[in-house]
């Protein structure tokens, strides 16, 4: 941009829309309607055409859908694969051997965290948490781990560390990078978010362990019986409908009805399938993690310049393609050819239903913030030529550029704070278009890489609203599975997570100035 930006009515309406959305998030209400209303008003102010403004409501979400559909497709295919594995009970077999590793509560804490992290990287925490809670959490409690410690391990590793980087599926870095501008690579944002998430998660898990280690006792089967006798917590029903996304209910829908407390219960579940599925179940329990290990190796080699170079969305496409092949193969193994064809189609349909239930509300939100980014994204919404497309957010930033501190550290912590504020609504992802847009607009004023700021904002938004610090997020599901008061988990996670975010933000400024 050159010259002084001219601020008009559309700019002020856009700014008011951003503030309205942030306030709505703070009030823990759904932000879809404010996003739609703000999109209409901005489009009307710029074009002075009611018809164009009404069309802009549709075009904004349509533009966001075109830009983000690859993300929805990967989620759908990964969910389809998990459903196919569930029919074979291969999902249980993948994690069941680790029950034997839980000799005591200390080992159980780190095993729970490690397995939750790995599964959540590939299948998202929403389906991973019910699986881990049903199969591994009961064994961890019998080994002496307190239910609160188990809930912390699952939440911090899955909904914190894994989801904040979202390295494999790529939803979060994809949204952050797209909002930050065409020059920002989703791969770079993902790489930096991965490192920041590991720093934040490592600190949070360690501090949480030292905080709860005194509650770890000697292994005793009576601990499991006492835990299973506990009734559900009444406060969960009171707060679970608050926030932008009801991810807690989605998580429950992908879980097993009852946790498997004893090895006998696990064996009964595995033996409950027919002979054909029982024969193929162990095969896919081994092949699936090996296949995705191969994907990770390919991605790592690509970054080292070995083998095929993966550009842009190639990594996500590879993950989705592997998931599709495994899903079809698992369906063929579970049923006859005719039934497998129907089952595969059903799994894909259910995958898309899950994807849009989990992420559909992001589209009108992203559409509004894409409108402020200018360029082709705004042109598609406003229906105007590219050379007449406004860059509303960038113009606003340019108009106050003289007042923006040049300190990299201060700017990074400001974006972190904005991300944490947007996470208050309990979604974790609704604020990513805002933190991404601000990163793209503010980074040039301080000479900082926008990918770094986008990754920092992503940490703040997802760690806060994704399910570690906000009681009305999908942390409700973890609390329900662990039978622990949700606010007790929040209190225990607060200091470890904040400490991790502070350290990782400082590291971001040092590593990528």
C-alpha positions as CSV (number, residue, x, y, z in Angstrom):
1,X,0.0,0.0,0.0
2,X,1.2,3.5,-0.8
3,X,-0.1,6.8,0.4
4,X,-2.5,7.6,3.2
5,X,-5.5,5.4,3.4
6,X,-8.9,7.1,3.0
7,X,-11.3,5.9,5.7
8,X,-14.9,5.9,4.6
9,X,-18.2,4.7,6.0
10,X,-17.6,1.1,5.0
11,X,-14.3,1.1,7.0
12,X,-16.1,2.3,10.2
13,X,-18.9,-0.2,9.7
14,X,-16.3,-3.0,9.3
15,X,-14.5,-1.9,12.5
16,X,-17.9,-1.8,14.3
17,X,-18.6,-5.3,13.0
18,X,-15.3,-6.6,14.3
19,X,-15.9,-5.1,17.7
20,X,-19.5,-6.5,17.8
21,X,-18.2,-10.0,17.0
22,X,-15.6,-9.8,19.7
23,X,-18.1,-8.6,22.3
24,X,-20.5,-11.4,21.2
25,X,-17.6,-13.9,21.8
26,X,-16.9,-12.5,25.2
27,X,-20.6,-12.9,26.1
28,X,-20.3,-16.5,25.0
29,X,-23.0,-16.2,22.3
30,X,-23.0,-17.5,18.8
31,X,-21.3,-15.1,16.4
32,X,-22.8,-16.3,13.1
33,X,-25.7,-13.7,13.0
34,X,-23.4,-10.7,13.9
35,X,-21.1,-11.8,11.1
36,X,-23.9,-12.0,8.6
37,X,-25.4,-8.6,9.6
38,X,-21.9,-7.0,9.5
39,X,-21.3,-8.5,6.1
40,X,-24.5,-7.1,4.7
41,X,-23.9,-3.6,6.2
42,X,-20.3,-3.4,4.9
43,X,-21.3,-4.6,1.4
44,X,-24.2,-2.0,1.3
45,X,-22.0,0.8,2.5
46,X,-19.4,0.1,-0.2
47,X,-21.7,-0.7,-3.2
48,X,-24.8,1.4,-2.2
49,X,-26.8,-1.5,-3.7
50,X,-29.3,-3.5,-1.5
51,X,-29.3,-6.3,-4.0
52,X,-25.5,-6.6,-4.0
53,X,-25.5,-6.4,-0.2
54,X,-28.0,-9.2,0.1
55,X,-26.0,-11.3,-2.5
56,X,-22.9,-10.5,-0.5
57,X,-24.3,-12.5,2.5
58,X,-24.3,-15.5,0.3
59,X,-21.1,-14.7,-1.6
60,X,-19.1,-14.2,1.6
61,X,-19.9,-17.7,2.9
62,X,-19.5,-19.2,-0.6
63,X,-16.1,-17.6,-1.0
64,X,-15.1,-18.9,2.4
65,X,-16.4,-22.4,1.5
66,X,-14.4,-22.4,-1.8
67,X,-11.2,-21.4,0.1
68,X,-11.7,-23.8,3.0
69,X,-13.5,-26.8,1.4
70,X,-10.3,-28.9,1.3
71,X,-10.3,-28.7,5.1
72,X,-13.9,-29.9,5.3
73,X,-13.0,-32.7,2.9
74,X,-10.1,-33.9,5.0
75,X,-12.2,-33.9,8.1
76,X,-14.9,-35.8,6.4
77,X,-12.5,-38.5,5.1
78,X,-10.7,-38.9,8.4
79,X,-14.0,-39.2,10.2
80,X,-15.2,-41.8,7.6
81,X,-12.1,-43.8,8.3
82,X,-12.6,-43.7,12.0
83,X,-16.2,-45.0,11.6
84,X,-15.0,-47.8,9.3
85,X,-12.4,-48.8,11.9
86,X,-15.0,-48.6,14.6
87,X,-17.2,-51.2,12.8
88,X,-14.2,-53.5,12.9
89,X,-13.3,-52.5,16.5
90,X,-9.8,-51.8,15.1
91,X,-9.9,-48.4,16.9
92,X,-10.0,-50.2,20.3
93,X,-7.3,-52.7,19.2
94,X,-5.0,-49.7,18.3
95,X,-4.9,-48.4,21.9
96,X,-5.9,-51.5,24.0
97,X,-2.3,-52.9,24.3
98,X,-1.3,-49.7,26.1
99,X,-3.5,-50.6,29.1
100,X,-0.7,-53.0,30.1
101,X,1.9,-50.3,30.2
102,X,0.0,-48.4,32.9
103,X,1.7,-50.0,35.8
104,X,1.2,-47.0,38.1
105,X,-0.4,-43.6,38.0
106,X,2.7,-41.7,37.0
107,X,3.2,-43.8,33.9
108,X,-0.5,-43.7,33.2
109,X,-0.5,-39.8,33.1
110,X,2.1,-39.7,30.4
111,X,0.7,-42.6,28.4
112,X,-2.7,-41.0,28.4
113,X,-1.2,-37.7,27.2
114,X,1.0,-39.3,24.5
115,X,-1.8,-41.5,23.0
116,X,-4.3,-38.7,23.1
117,X,-1.9,-36.4,21.3
118,X,-1.1,-38.9,18.6
119,X,-4.7,-39.9,17.9
120,X,-5.9,-36.3,18.1
121,X,-3.3,-35.2,15.5
122,X,-4.9,-37.5,12.9
123,X,-8.5,-37.7,14.0
124,X,-9.0,-34.5,15.9
125,X,-9.7,-34.5,19.7
126,X,-13.4,-34.7,19.2
127,X,-13.4,-38.4,18.2
128,X,-10.2,-39.2,20.0
129,X,-11.3,-38.1,23.5
130,X,-14.2,-40.6,23.7
131,X,-12.0,-43.5,22.5
132,X,-9.2,-42.7,25.0
133,X,-11.7,-42.1,27.8
134,X,-13.5,-45.4,27.1
135,X,-10.5,-47.7,26.8
136,X,-7.5,-46.1,28.5
137,X,-8.8,-43.8,31.2
138,X,-10.4,-46.6,33.3
139,X,-7.1,-48.5,33.3
140,X,-5.3,-45.4,34.3
141,X,-7.6,-44.8,37.2
142,X,-7.2,-48.4,38.4
143,X,-3.4,-47.8,38.2
144,X,-3.7,-45.0,40.7
145,X,-4.2,-41.9,38.6
146,X,-6.8,-39.5,39.9
147,X,-9.8,-38.7,37.6
148,X,-8.7,-35.0,37.6
149,X,-5.2,-35.9,36.6
150,X,-6.5,-38.1,33.8
151,X,-8.8,-35.3,32.6
152,X,-5.9,-32.9,32.5
153,X,-3.7,-35.2,30.6
154,X,-6.4,-35.8,27.9
155,X,-7.4,-32.1,27.6
156,X,-3.9,-30.6,27.6
157,X,-2.5,-33.1,25.1
158,X,-5.5,-33.4,22.8
159,X,-7.6,-30.3,22.9
160,X,-4.6,-28.1,23.7
161,X,-1.3,-29.4,22.2
162,X,-2.7,-31.4,19.2
163,X,-5.6,-29.1,18.2
164,X,-3.6,-25.9,18.5
165,X,-1.2,-27.0,15.8
166,X,-3.7,-29.2,13.9
167,X,-0.6,-30.2,11.9
168,X,-1.9,-33.2,10.0
169,X,-5.5,-32.2,9.1
170,X,-4.6,-28.5,8.8
171,X,-7.9,-26.8,9.7
172,X,-6.4,-24.2,12.0
173,X,-3.3,-23.2,10.0
174,X,-5.4,-23.2,6.8
175,X,-7.8,-20.6,8.2
176,X,-5.1,-18.5,9.8
177,X,-3.0,-18.4,6.7
178,X,-5.9,-17.7,4.4
179,X,-7.1,-14.8,6.6
180,X,-3.5,-13.4,6.8
181,X,-3.3,-13.0,3.1
182,X,-2.2,-14.7,-0.1
183,X,1.5,-14.2,0.6
184,X,1.3,-16.3,3.9
185,X,1.8,-20.0,3.5
186,X,-0.4,-22.4,5.5
187,X,2.6,-24.8,5.6
188,X,4.8,-22.2,7.3
189,X,2.0,-21.3,9.8
190,X,1.6,-25.1,10.5
191,X,5.3,-25.6,11.0
192,X,5.6,-22.7,13.4
193,X,2.3,-23.6,15.2
194,X,3.6,-27.2,15.7
195,X,6.8,-26.0,17.5
196,X,4.8,-23.4,19.6
197,X,2.2,-26.1,20.5
198,X,4.9,-28.5,21.6
199,X,6.5,-25.8,23.8
200,X,3.2,-24.8,25.3
201,X,2.0,-28.3,25.8
202,X,5.3,-29.6,27.2
203,X,5.3,-26.8,29.8
204,X,1.6,-27.2,30.6
205,X,1.7,-31.0,30.9
206,X,4.8,-30.8,33.1
207,X,3.4,-28.2,35.5
208,X,0.1,-29.9,35.7
209,X,1.8,-33.2,36.6
210,X,3.7,-31.6,39.4
211,X,0.4,-30.0,40.6
212,X,-1.5,-33.3,40.8
213,X,1.3,-35.8,41.5
214,X,0.4,-35.9,45.2
215,X,-3.0,-37.2,44.3
216,X,-1.5,-40.3,42.6
217,X,-1.8,-43.4,44.7
218,X,-0.9,-47.1,44.6
219,X,-2.8,-49.3,42.0
220,X,-6.0,-50.6,43.4
221,X,-9.1,-52.1,41.7
222,X,-11.3,-50.4,44.2
223,X,-10.3,-47.0,42.7
224,X,-12.0,-48.0,39.5
225,X,-15.1,-49.3,41.2
226,X,-15.4,-46.1,43.2
227,X,-15.0,-44.0,40.0
228,X,-17.5,-46.0,38.0
229,X,-20.1,-45.6,40.8
230,X,-20.0,-41.8,40.5
231,X,-23.0,-40.2,39.0
232,X,-22.7,-37.6,36.2
233,X,-22.1,-34.0,37.2
234,X,-25.2,-31.9,37.0
235,X,-23.3,-28.7,36.1
236,X,-22.4,-30.0,32.7
237,X,-26.0,-29.9,31.4
238,X,-26.3,-26.4,32.7
239,X,-23.5,-24.9,30.6
240,X,-23.0,-27.3,27.7
241,X,-25.2,-25.3,25.3
242,X,-23.2,-22.0,25.7
243,X,-20.6,-20.9,23.2
244,X,-20.4,-21.0,19.4
245,X,-20.1,-24.8,18.8
246,X,-21.6,-27.6,20.8
247,X,-18.5,-29.8,20.3
248,X,-19.2,-31.6,23.6
249,X,-22.4,-33.2,22.1
250,X,-20.5,-34.0,18.9
251,X,-17.8,-35.8,21.0
252,X,-20.4,-37.8,22.9
253,X,-22.0,-38.9,19.6
254,X,-18.7,-40.5,18.5
255,X,-18.0,-42.3,21.7
256,X,-18.9,-45.7,23.2
257,X,-21.9,-46.0,25.6
258,X,-19.9,-47.1,28.6
259,X,-16.2,-47.1,29.5
260,X,-14.4,-50.4,29.4
261,X,-13.3,-50.7,33.1
262,X,-11.7,-54.2,33.0
263,X,-9.8,-56.2,30.5
264,X,-12.7,-58.6,30.4
265,X,-15.0,-55.9,29.2
266,X,-12.6,-54.9,26.4
267,X,-12.3,-58.6,25.3
268,X,-16.1,-58.9,25.3
269,X,-16.4,-55.9,23.1
270,X,-13.7,-57.2,20.7
271,X,-15.4,-60.6,20.7
272,X,-18.8,-59.2,19.9
273,X,-18.1,-58.8,16.2
274,X,-18.7,-61.5,13.6
275,X,-15.9,-63.9,12.5
276,X,-15.1,-61.9,9.3
277,X,-14.6,-58.6,11.1
278,X,-12.7,-60.3,13.9
279,X,-10.2,-61.7,11.4
280,X,-9.5,-58.3,9.8
281,X,-9.7,-56.2,13.0
282,X,-6.1,-56.7,14.1
283,X,-4.8,-56.1,10.5
284,X,-6.3,-52.6,10.3
285,X,-5.3,-51.8,13.9
286,X,-1.7,-52.2,12.7
287,X,-1.9,-51.0,9.1
288,X,-3.7,-47.7,9.9
289,X,-1.0,-46.2,12.2
290,X,1.7,-47.5,9.9
291,X,0.1,-45.8,6.9
292,X,-0.1,-42.5,8.7
293,X,3.4,-42.9,10.0
294,X,4.4,-43.2,6.4
295,X,2.6,-40.0,5.7
296,X,4.5,-38.2,8.5
297,X,7.8,-39.6,7.2
298,X,7.0,-38.3,3.7
299,X,6.1,-34.9,5.0
300,X,9.4,-34.7,7.0
301,X,11.5,-35.9,4.1
302,X,9.8,-33.3,1.9
303,X,10.8,-30.5,4.2
304,X,14.4,-31.8,4.2
305,X,14.4,-31.8,0.4
306,X,14.2,-35.6,0.0
307,X,11.7,-37.2,-2.3
308,X,8.6,-35.5,-3.7
309,X,8.1,-31.9,-2.7
310,X,4.7,-31.2,-1.0
311,X,3.5,-27.7,-1.8
312,X,0.4,-25.9,-0.5
313,X,-2.4,-28.3,0.2
314,X,-0.4,-31.4,-1.0
315,X,0.1,-32.7,2.5
316,X,-3.6,-32.4,3.4
317,X,-4.4,-34.1,0.1
318,X,-2.1,-36.9,0.9
319,X,-3.7,-37.4,4.3
320,X,-7.1,-37.4,2.8
321,X,-6.2,-39.8,0.1
322,X,-4.7,-42.3,2.5
323,X,-7.8,-42.0,4.7
324,X,-10.1,-42.7,1.8
325,X,-8.1,-45.8,0.7
326,X,-8.0,-47.2,4.2
327,X,-11.7,-46.5,4.7
328,X,-12.7,-48.3,1.6
329,X,-10.4,-51.2,2.4
330,X,-11.8,-51.5,5.9
331,X,-15.4,-51.4,4.6
332,X,-14.6,-54.2,2.1
333,X,-13.0,-56.2,4.9
334,X,-16.0,-55.8,7.2
335,X,-18.8,-56.7,4.7
336,X,-19.6,-58.2,1.3
337,X,-18.9,-56.2,-1.8
338,X,-22.4,-54.9,-2.1
339,X,-22.7,-53.9,1.6
340,X,-19.2,-52.4,1.5
341,X,-20.2,-50.1,-1.3
342,X,-23.1,-48.8,0.7
343,X,-21.2,-48.7,3.9
344,X,-18.4,-46.6,2.3
345,X,-20.9,-44.1,1.0
346,X,-22.5,-43.9,4.4
347,X,-19.2,-43.3,6.1
348,X,-18.4,-40.5,3.7
349,X,-21.8,-38.9,4.3
350,X,-21.5,-39.2,8.0
351,X,-18.0,-37.7,7.7
352,X,-19.4,-34.6,5.9
353,X,-22.2,-34.3,8.5
354,X,-19.6,-34.3,11.2
355,X,-17.4,-31.8,9.3
356,X,-20.2,-29.3,8.8
357,X,-21.5,-29.7,12.4
358,X,-18.0,-29.1,13.8
359,X,-16.9,-26.3,11.4
360,X,-19.9,-25.1,9.3
361,X,-20.4,-22.0,11.5
362,X,-16.9,-20.9,10.6
363,X,-17.9,-20.1,7.0
364,X,-20.0,-16.9,7.6
365,X,-17.5,-15.7,10.2
366,X,-14.5,-16.3,7.8
367,X,-16.5,-14.7,5.0
368,X,-16.8,-11.5,7.0
369,X,-13.1,-11.3,7.8
370,X,-12.1,-12.3,4.3
371,X,-14.1,-9.3,3.2
372,X,-11.8,-7.0,5.2
373,X,-8.7,-8.6,3.7
374,X,-9.4,-7.2,0.2
375,X,-8.1,-8.7,-3.0
376,X,-9.9,-11.6,-4.7
377,X,-11.6,-12.7,-1.5
378,X,-13.4,-9.4,-1.1
379,X,-14.0,-9.0,-4.8
380,X,-15.9,-12.3,-4.8
381,X,-18.1,-11.1,-2.0
382,X,-18.8,-7.6,-3.3
383,X,-19.1,-8.5,-6.9
384,X,-16.8,-5.6,-8.0
385,X,-13.7,-5.6,-10.2
386,X,-10.5,-6.5,-8.4
387,X,-9.0,-2.9,-8.9
388,X,-12.1,-1.5,-7.1
389,X,-11.9,-3.9,-4.2
390,X,-11.3,-2.3,-0.7
391,X,-8.8,-3.5,1.8
392,X,-10.8,-2.4,4.8
393,X,-8.7,-3.9,7.6
394,X,-5.4,-2.9,6.0
395,X,-6.6,0.6,5.5
396,X,-7.7,0.9,9.1
397,X,-4.3,-0.3,10.3
398,X,-2.5,2.0,8.0
399,X,-4.5,5.0,9.3
400,X,-3.2,4.4,12.8
401,X,0.2,3.0,11.8
402,X,2.1,5.8,13.6
403,X,0.6,4.8,16.9
404,X,1.3,1.0,16.6
405,X,4.4,0.0,18.7
406,X,7.2,-1.5,16.7
407,X,8.1,-3.9,19.4
408,X,7.9,-7.5,18.2
409,X,7.3,-8.8,21.7
410,X,4.5,-6.4,22.4
411,X,2.8,-7.1,19.1
412,X,3.1,-10.8,19.5
413,X,1.5,-10.7,23.0
414,X,-1.2,-8.4,21.7
415,X,-2.1,-10.9,19.1
416,X,-2.0,-13.7,21.7
417,X,-4.4,-11.7,23.9
418,X,-6.8,-11.1,21.0
419,X,-6.7,-14.9,20.3
420,X,-7.5,-15.7,23.9
421,X,-10.3,-13.2,24.0
422,X,-11.9,-14.7,20.8
423,X,-11.6,-18.1,22.4
424,X,-13.9,-17.1,25.3
425,X,-16.9,-18.2,23.2
426,X,-15.7,-21.8,23.6
427,X,-15.1,-22.6,19.9
428,X,-11.3,-22.1,19.5
429,X,-11.7,-21.7,15.7
430,X,-14.2,-18.9,15.4
431,X,-11.5,-16.3,16.2
432,X,-8.9,-17.6,13.7
433,X,-10.1,-15.4,10.8
434,X,-9.7,-12.3,13.1
435,X,-6.2,-13.3,14.4
436,X,-5.1,-14.2,10.9
437,X,-6.4,-10.9,9.4
438,X,-4.8,-8.9,12.2
439,X,-1.5,-10.7,11.7
440,X,-1.5,-10.0,8.0
441,X,-2.3,-6.3,8.6
442,X,-0.1,-5.6,11.6
443,X,3.0,-7.6,10.9
444,X,4.4,-5.2,8.2
445,X,4.1,-2.3,10.5
446,X,6.6,-3.9,12.9
447,X,8.7,-5.8,10.4
448,X,7.6,-9.2,11.7
449,X,6.7,-12.2,9.7
450,X,2.8,-12.5,9.5
451,X,3.1,-16.3,9.7
452,X,4.7,-15.9,13.1
453,X,1.9,-13.7,14.4
454,X,-0.8,-16.0,12.9
455,X,0.7,-19.0,14.7
456,X,0.8,-17.0,18.0
457,X,-2.8,-15.9,17.6
458,X,-3.8,-19.5,16.7
459,X,-2.1,-20.6,20.0
460,X,-4.2,-18.1,22.0
461,X,-7.5,-18.9,20.3
462,X,-7.3,-22.7,20.3
463,X,-5.7,-23.3,23.7
464,X,-8.3,-21.0,25.3
465,X,-11.5,-22.0,23.4
466,X,-10.5,-25.4,22.0
467,X,-11.0,-27.2,25.3
468,X,-8.5,-26.3,28.1
469,X,-9.4,-23.0,29.7
470,X,-13.1,-22.4,28.9
471,X,-15.7,-24.5,30.8
472,X,-18.3,-24.2,28.1
473,X,-16.0,-25.6,25.3
474,X,-15.6,-29.2,24.4
475,X,-13.8,-29.5,27.8
476,X,-17.3,-30.4,28.9
477,X,-17.0,-33.7,27.1
478,X,-13.7,-34.4,28.9
479,X,-15.3,-33.6,32.2
480,X,-18.2,-35.8,31.5
481,X,-16.1,-38.8,30.5
482,X,-13.8,-38.3,33.5
483,X,-16.7,-37.6,35.9
484,X,-14.9,-34.5,37.2
485,X,-16.4,-31.0,37.7
486,X,-15.5,-29.0,34.6
487,X,-14.5,-25.9,36.6
488,X,-12.1,-28.0,38.6
489,X,-10.3,-28.9,35.4
490,X,-10.2,-25.2,34.4
491,X,-8.7,-24.2,37.7
492,X,-6.1,-26.9,37.5
493,X,-5.2,-26.1,33.9
494,X,-5.1,-22.3,34.1
495,X,-1.6,-21.6,35.4
496,X,0.1,-24.3,33.4
497,X,-1.5,-23.2,30.1
498,X,-0.9,-19.5,30.7
499,X,2.7,-20.2,31.6
500,X,3.1,-22.3,28.4
501,X,1.6,-19.6,26.2
502,X,3.9,-16.9,27.6
503,X,7.0,-19.0,27.1
504,X,6.0,-20.1,23.6
505,X,5.2,-16.5,22.5
506,X,8.6,-15.3,23.7
507,X,10.1,-18.2,21.8
508,X,8.2,-17.2,18.6
509,X,9.7,-13.7,18.7
510,X,13.2,-15.1,19.2
511,X,13.0,-17.9,16.7
512,X,11.3,-16.0,13.8
513,X,12.0,-12.3,14.3
